[in-house]
Amino acid sequence: MTVWLQVVDTAGAVLLFLGAAICLLGVIGMLRLPDVLSRSHAATKPQTLGMILVLAGVALRLRSGMDLATLALIAFFQMLTGPVASHLVARSAYRTGQVDHDDLLFDELDEQLTEEK
């Protein structure tokens, strides 16, 4: 094994560890934060970044063309679906009255939902 491959493998291992640590912090945030909006933030921001770092670490370890294409598709769909799902959960929580309106700094949905048609 050459020095270059050892460096790449070490960088892959570091990225895997960092991604797993960020995902763990996101899970801890989901368990500890008090309201739905904060939890939805903790569910998507660190999870998406952590998943991207894990996939980058795996890509550095695998180095195969088909594997890299599969990992790129996984990253694309993770970045596409995670934030959208969180937005839908937060919006449905708002509409069902599970959001404390006193905690919001600015409420754009209130004007849209109470608007006369």
Summary of the structure (lengths in Angstrom):
residues: 117
radius of gyration: 19.3
end to end distance: 70.0
largest distance: 70.3
contacts: 313
relative contact order: 0.13
helix: 83%
strand: 0%
